[in-house]
Amino acid sequence: MLRPVQSLFEADSFPDLLVGLGGPDDAAVWRLDSTRALVITTDFFTPVVDDPYDYGAIAAANSLSDVYAMGGRPFLALNVAALPPDLPPEVNGEILRGGAEKCREAGVVIAGGHTVQDKEPKYGLVVLGFVHPQKYLSKGGAKVGDVLVLTKPLGFGVTTTALKAGKADPADVDEVVNWMKRLNDKAAALAVEFGLRSGTDITGFSLLGHGLEMAEASGLGLRLEMARIPFVSCARKYAEMWTFPGGASDNSLYFAPRVRFAEGISDEQQMLLFDPQTSGGLLLAVPRSEAAAFLARAQEMGQPAWIIGEAVEGAGIEVV
């Protein structure tokens, strides 16, 4: 689909575009001067939960996350919305209010946007942020020996799909919604504080898909420890019910040839690592010598963080 436009924009013709025309990354980065660069991204999707306010807040947090994943600080956003005309105005209003209040929490102003009519709600943001042009995070830059730190648990997709099927307990939905609404601002600030250079956020391509993007961009492999990967409390329950979204199967079909699982890791556990996440956490490569200080500082800031593996020589991902 993208082949017709691949040759229209050559990276050499845009020297100030630091990220955008090369390998896959979370946002575009445009250098303004020696100390400032713009981070630009957009994202929107259909509802993942029933409550319109929560949906708007989750969509906003997810859109802001791509700026945080680059180590940036968002400051300006525009709404992007497709809203059904037959929905009560108060429902559409709650979607927009959820997004607006999440942006305000992040210190971001929504300065307009664009809406169209559609049969199913779709909502998200265009987001602009600032980052230092020599200090941004990208999917490349991990080094052999770095430890891999994850800042939110997994299991959002399998739980929200259980909700759509009418099988999810309200307490489980509340747990997942609270995680999805959580901003990645502290995680990004922590990454910048420690001078990290490699990271991404875990969203639709799952932990394994986005992890492979990091591995390939950095020219190395990843080893993940299944026992150390955090999950929401209900994830395994819904995995055993096999309420995975279709995207989990798509991720497995595409990424599985580059993943090696140790014996004893069940099909359900494997699929949880292919589970698409909405507004997931950051996956960061932290120098081993800094790992203890990084975790201590994260605890001091109230930022959850789990070491789940390491960068190793080779290619692909090994899950042990």
N, C-alpha and C positions, 0 to 999 in steps of 0.2 A: 504493500500500500504506500509506503514512504519512498520507494525507489525513484519515482518521478521527480522528487524534490531534493534528492540527496546531493546532486551536483550543482544546485542553484546557489548554495552558500558555502564558500571555501573558507576554512578556518584562517588561512594566511591573510585573507582580505579583511579580517576583523581582529586586529591584534589586542584590542581592549576587551574582547569577549574571552574571558579567562576560562569559563566553563560553559558548554552548551552545544558545540558542534563536534566534540570528540566522543568518547565513550559515554555510556549512560550515567547520569547523576541525578541528584534530587532537585536541582534548580539551576537556572542560568546565573552566571556571575559576570557583571560588566564593570571594568575598572573606570572609576571617575578621576582619581588622581593617585598620588603616592600613598595615601592613608585611607582612602575610602573606595569601596566597590559596592555596587547595587546587587542585591540578590533578588531574583524575580521568579515567581512560580505561580501556577494555578492548579486547582483541583476541585472537582465537584462529583457528587454521586447521588444515587437514589437512597431512600431511607433504610437504615439498618436497625432502627428501633421504632416503636409505635408512638412514643411521646414526641410531638413536634418540636418542643423546646429543646429536649435532649438531642434530637436529630440535628437541629441547627447548631447547637454547641459542639457536638462531635465533629460535624462537617467543618466548622471553623478551626477547631483544634487540629484536625487533620491537615487542613490547608496551611496553617501556620507552621506545622511541623517540618515542612520541606525547607523553610528558611532556617529553622533551628538545626536541621540536619547538616547544613552547610556551615554551622558555627556562627550564623548571622543573628541580628536583632531586628525583628520585623517592626515596622512603624506605620505602614499605610496599607489599606486593603480596599478592594471593590467587590461588591456582591456579584455573583453569577448565579442566576436562578431561573428555573423553568417550573412554573406553578400551575396546577390545574384550575381553571376558572370556576369549576363547580365545587371546589372545596370551600368551606366557610371562611370568610376573611380572617377570622380570629385564628384559624389553624395556620394559614400562611403567615400571619403576623407573628405567631409564636416561633415559627422556624427562623424568621429574620431576627427576632428578639434574642433567641438563643445564640445565634451567630454573633450578634452585636455585643452582647454582654460578655461572651468569651473573648472577643477582640479587646474590649475595654479592660478585662482582667490582664491581658497580655500587654497593655499599654499601646494598643494599635487603634487607629481611627479608621472607620469605614466611611469613605468619602464618595458614596454613590455606587454605581454598578449598572447592571442591565438585567432585565427579566423578559422572558417570553412565556407563552402559554404552552403547556404540554399535558399529556394524559397522566403522567406520573411525576411527583415532585422530584426535582433535582436541584441541589443547592451546594454552593461552595464559594471560594474566594479567589481573586487575584491578589497576591501578596507581594509587597516590596519590603526589603530589609537592607540593612547596612552590614558590611563585614570588612575587615582589613584585607586588602588585596594579596597580602602575603601570609595570611593566617587563617584562611578559610579551610573548612573540612571538605574532603572529597572522598569518593569511593576508593581511589588509589591512595598509596602512601603508607599502607600497613607494612610492617617489617617482621621478618621471621623472629619469633620469640615474643612478640607482643601478645598480651592477654586480651581476650575479647570480653567486653562488658556490655550487658543488656540492661536497659533502664525501665522496662515494663515487662510484666509476664505475658505469656502467650495464651491463646484460647478464645480470642474474641469472635472469630468467624464461626467456629463450630457452635458457640453459644447463641449468637444472634440468629443463626439459621435454625436452631432449635426453637427460638422465639417465634420465628415466622411460621414454623410448623405446629405451633401451639403446644410445644413439649417442654418449654423452659419454666423453671420456678422463678417467681418474681424476685426472690433474694439473689438468685444467680444473675439475673438481668441487671439488678442494681449494682452488683459488684463489677460487672463488665462495663456498664455505662460510666461508672465513676472513673475507671481506668481510662476509657476512651476520651473522656472529657478533660483528663489531666494534660496540661501543657508540657511540652518538652523544653521549656525555657531554662529551668535549672540544670537540666542535663547538658544543654548547649553551653551555658555559662561555665559549667564545670570543665567541659572539653576545652574551651578557650583558655580558661585559667591554667590548665596543665599543658597548654601548647600542643594539643593533639592535632593530627593532620588527616586522619582517616576515620570516616564514620558514615553512617547512613541511617535512615529510619526504616522500621519494619512495617510494611504496609501490604499491598495486594499480592506481591510476589512471594510472601511468606519469609520466615527466618532463613530458610535454605536458599530461596531465590535471591534475596537481597544479599545474603552472605556470599553467594557465588559471584555476584557482581563485584563485591569488594575484593574477593580473592583474585578474580581475573584481572581487575584493574590494577591490583598490586603485584601481580606476577608471582603468586604463591598459593598455598593451600590452607585450609582451615581444619582444625580438629575440634569437634564439639563433644562435650561430655553430657550425655542424656540426663544423668542424675542431677546435674547442676543447673539445668535449664528450668526457669520458673514458669509455672502455669497458674492461671486463675483456678480457684478451688473446685470449680465445676467442670473444668475442661475434659478431664478423663471420663467423667460420667457421660457427657454428650458424645465424646469420641466413641465410646462403647455402643452408643445408640446410633452411631454413624450419621450424625446430622451435619456433615461437612458441606460447605457450599460448593457449587460447581467449580469455583476457582481453585479449590484444593486439588481436585483431579487434574485440572489444566496445569497447575504448577508441578504436580508429580510427573505428568507425562513429559513436560519440557525439561525439568531440571534433574529428574532422577538419574539419568545416565551419568551425571557428574557427581553423584553422591554415593558413598559407600557406608552401609549400615552394618554394625557389628551383629553377630548372632545374638538372639534373645531380645532384640528390639522389635516389638510387635507391630503389626500393620497399623493399629490405631495410633501408637506412639509415632510411627513414621509420618502418618498423615497429619498429626498435630504440628509437625515441623514444616509441612507444606500448606498449613492453614492460612488463608489470607487474613491479614489483620487490618482493621480500620483504626487510624490514629494510634498506631503502635509506638513502642519506645525506640530509643536510639541504640544502635549497635556500634560500639566504639573500640578502636584498637589502641590499647594503652601500653606503653613500654613497661616491661615486667618490673623494672627498677622503681617505677612510679606507682605500681598497683596498690600497695598498702596505703600510701598517702592518698591516692585517689579515692579509695573506698572510705577512708576515714573522713575525708572532706565531704564526700557524698552524704555520709551519715550526719555530719554536722549541719549540712544544708537541708536535711529532710528529703533527700533525693534517693529513692531506691536504686540499687545497683547490684548486679550479680555477675561474677566471673563465670562464664559458661564454656570457655575453651581457649585456644591459642592459635596464632598464625604459625604455620610450619612450611618447610620446604615442600615443593611439589605442586600439585594442582588439584582442584576440586575440593570436596568436603568429605571428611570422614567423621561419622558419628559413632562414638564408642560408649 
